Amino acid sequence: MKVLLVNGSPHEHGTTSVAIHEVEKELNANGIETEIFWIGNKPISGCIGCYACSKLKKCAIDDIVNEFVKKAETVDGFIFGTPVHYAGMSGLLTSFMDRAFYSASSGGNDCFKFKPVASVICARRAGTTATYDQINKYFGITQMPIISTRYWNMAFGRKAEDVSKDEEGMQAMRILARNMAYFLKCIEAGKEKGITPPAQEKTTFTNFIR
């Protein structure tokens, strides 16, 4: 079993990195393989609504997003980490996730569906809960079981070394990892017993204009 941990900060070794590494260490201690995927700090285009992904089976903008979606097909769970920018996710991660989740679902790729997922939010002071709400919406619309911790999945600090001193935040990361490992093992045990995901209905699209 393997979990892909996404570092959505423009700083590879910043506050977000400290938090997700704490999750990674505990996942490894519980027998779960891990890989960290940094989205980088180069510009990432947002979704342009061209709908080409429904035909191409990938995003028409061929960059790190398609690289990630391909990797996502091979793993069993996800952690998405982000700093707080103006009470929301980093701009890079927002563009990244808009395109990754839309191109996968529109292209018929089930690389996210039914796979456990969690977010990790880092901030100096505030905006964490708003960001937590924002990022979890990607998971809910994609039928991903959202893994929680003892408190909300957040840690505080202005600099990387500050986050490691947030004792409650670091504890939340470890509990989150153990909960993720537990759910992954439950899913694996279910597969061994022949339990399969529920049958899917054809999607019905409606709007408010009849």
Long-range contacts (C-beta under 8 A, 24 or more apart in sequence): 1-31, 1-32, 1-33, 1-76, 1-77, 1-184, 1-185, 1-188, 2-32, 2-33, 2-34, 2-35, 2-74, 2-75, 2-76, 2-77, 3-27, 3-32, 3-33, 3-34, 3-35, 3-75, 3-76, 3-77, 3-78, 3-79, 3-180, 3-184, 4-34, 4-35, 4-37, 4-71, 4-72, 4-75, 4-77, 4-78, 4-79, 5-34, 5-35, 5-36, 5-37, 5-78, 5-79, 5-81, 6-36, 6-37, 6-38, 6-39, 6-68, 6-78, 6-79, 6-80, 6-81, 6-93, 7-36, 7-37, 7-38, 7-39, 7-81, 8-39, 8-80, 8-81, 8-82, 8-83, 8-89, 8-90, 8-92, 8-93, 8-96, 8-97, 9-81, 9-82, 9-83, 9-90, 9-93, 9-122, 10-40, 10-41, 10-90, 10-92, 11-41, 11-83, 12-38, 12-41, 13-160, 14-83, 14-122, 14-159, 14-160, 15-83, 15-122, 15-155, 15-157, 15-158, 15-159, 15-160, 15-162, 15-163, 16-81, 16-82, 16-83, 16-120, 16-122, 17-81, 17-160, 18-122, 18-155, 18-157, 18-160, 18-163, 18-164, 19-81, 19-120, 19-122, 19-155, 19-163, 19-169, 19-170, 19-173, 20-79, 20-81, 20-120, 20-173, 22-155, 22-164, 22-170, 22-173, 22-174, 22-177, 23-79, 23-120, 23-173, 23-174, 23-176, 23-177, 23-180, 24-177, 25-177, 26-173, 26-174, 26-177, 26-178, 26-181, 27-177, 27-180, 27-181, 29-177, 30-177, 30-178, 30-181, 31-181, 32-77, 32-177, 32-180, 32-181, 32-184, 35-71, 35-75, 37-68, 37-71, 39-64, 39-68, 39-92, 39-93, 39-96, 40-64, 40-92, 41-92, 43-92, 44-92, 44-95, 44-96, 44-99, 45-95, 45-99, 46-94, 46-95, 46-98, 46-99, 47-95, 47-98, 47-99, 47-102, 47-103, 51-106, 53-102, 53-103, 53-106, 53-107, 54-106, 54-107, 56-107, 57-107, 57-108, 57-109, 58-103, 58-107, 59-99, 59-100, 59-103, 61-99, 64-96, 65-96, 65-99, 65-100, 65-103, 66-103, 68-96, 68-100, 69-100, 69-103, 69-104, 69-109, 69-111, 72-100, 72-104, 72-111, 72-112, 73-109, 73-111, 75-115, 76-115, 76-116, 76-184, 76-187, 77-115, 77-116, 77-117, 77-147, 77-180, 77-183, 77-184, 78-112, 78-115, 78-116, 78-117, 78-118, 78-144, 79-117, 79-118, 79-119, 79-120, 79-176, 79-180, 80-117, 80-118, 80-119, 80-120, 80-135, 81-119, 81-120, 81-121, 81-122, 82-119, 82-120, 82-121, 82-122, 82-131, 82-135, 83-121, 83-122, 83-123, 84-121, 84-122, 84-123, 84-124, 84-126, 84-127, 84-128, 84-131, 86-127, 87-126, 87-127, 87-130, 87-131, 88-127, 88-130, 88-131, 88-134, 89-131, 89-134, 89-135, 97-135, 97-138, 101-138, 101-141, 101-142, 105-142, 112-139, 112-142, 112-144, 113-142, 113-143, 113-144, 113-197, 114-143, 114-144, 114-145, 114-197, 115-144, 115-145, 116-144, 116-145, 116-146, 116-147, 116-180, 116-183, 116-184, 116-187, 117-144, 117-145, 117-146, 117-147, 118-146, 118-147, 118-148, 118-149, 118-153, 118-176, 118-180, 119-153, 120-153, 120-154, 120-155, 120-173, 120-176, 121-152, 121-153, 121-154, 121-155, 122-154, 122-155, 122-156, 122-157, 122-163, 123-154, 123-156, 124-156, 124-157, 124-158, 125-156, 128-152, 128-154, 128-156, 129-154, 145-183, 147-176, 147-179, 147-180, 147-183, 148-176, 148-179, 149-173, 149-175, 149-176, 149-179, 150-175
